[in-house]
Amino acid sequence: MGGKTRPPYAPAFRQQIVELYASGRRIADLAKEFGCSEQSISAWVKRAGRLSELPDKGAAVLRTHKQARTVAEASALSAKERSELEQLRKEVRRLQTERDILAKATAWFAGESGRGSKGSTRS
């Protein structure tokens, strides 16, 4: 029995996790974010039952979920903005490549001019 045990999570914490799950969050994401196991969250969700059975929390969860969806929709990019963003990213990649090529060419020419001036007999 080498497994680590930790004190039980507070009922309010478990309730919050169940509400987040009910609002559409994935169990795996919640486990990573809050540092508890997926098995624990699954058990809490099963114990809580359906959203409507949550004590006085169902309406609050639905309201929070609607608010989150409204914020997400407001901050989402339109098709035109997404297209422009893709074009700008392509342009940035092209410009970075050109910059890298120019930097290498500059270094090469600087090296060539240094070698050519040492052995030159012209004045």
Buried (B, 14 or more C-beta within 10 A) or exposed (E): EEEEEEEEBEEEEBBBBBBBBBBEBEBEEBBEEBEBEBEBBEEBBEEBEEBEEBEEBBEEBBEBBEEEEEEEEEEEEEEEEEEEEEEEEEEEEEEEEEEEEEEEEEEEEEEEEEEEEEEEEEE
